[in-house]
Structure formats: C-alpha cells, structure tokens
Amino acid sequence: MSDTDDARRQTRDEFGEAVNMTATELKTWLETDESKAVGQKSGGGESTGHESGRHIVRILEKRQADYTDADYSHMRKVTGYVARHSAQRPKGDVEDTPWRHSLMNWGNDPLK
C-alpha cells in the first residue's frame, strides 16, 4: 500500500468514528427546522454545517471505491469539526441545544 492508500484508510476510519448517524438519519435530521436554524449562514442562507451534512449524506451513500478527492477532503474537514466542537460541550442537558444540533448537521449525534 502506498502512503496515499494509508492516509485514505486513516481518513475513512476517522470519518467513520466521527460520523455516527446513518445517511437516512442525517437526511431526516437535515429536513427539520432545528437543523436549519443553527450554524453560520453563508450568502444564500444555508449554514456551512447544513451544506456539510448534505455532502456527508452523499459520501455515506457511495461505495468506498467511488470516493473522490473532494470526498476525502470533506471527510477530513468533518473529522476536525466534530473533534473541535465536541471539546466545547456545554454543561448540563444538551438534548435540545444549538451545540448538539450543530454537531448533528455534521453527522455526529453526541447522545448516541
């Protein structure tokens, strides 16, 4: 295996650990008002996290052999975001918080 293959395997593994929602769960979540209400909006009104969630769904629905360089790049972005945002967990019950909802847009439900 080349370094590229090793790096891609590591990226897939880390992405698999960070994203704990299925494509179906994430698709359903992205349709909710709570999902659309959180995150930093970019130009057209969709938040960065919501847009990311749509890309994550496309990745989850693909076969590994069909992943593109852009998919691997996005997997690394997702892994980084989930790690950074998870470290900022607020105290108390997080079930209905923007913090949790933002993570869910990125495919990670911290209550799972």
C-alpha positions, 0 to 999 in steps of 0.5 A: 500500500502506498502512503496515499492508500494509508492516509485514505484508510486513516481518513475513512476510519476517522470519518467513520468514528466521527460520523455516527448517524446513518445517511437516512438519519442525517437526511431526516435530521437535515429536513427539520427546522432545528437543523436549519436554524443553527450554524453560520449562514453563508450568502444564500442562507444555508449554514456551512454545517447544513451544506456539510451534512448534505455532502456527508449524506452523499459520501455515506451513500457511495461505495468506498471505491467511488470516493473522490478527492473532494470526498476525502477532503470533506471527510477530513474537514468533518473529522476536525469539526466534530473533534473541535466542537465536541471539546466545547460541550456545554454543561448540563442537558444538551438534548435540545441545544444549538451545540448538539444540533450543530454537531448533528448537521455534521453527522455526529449525534453526541447522545448516541 
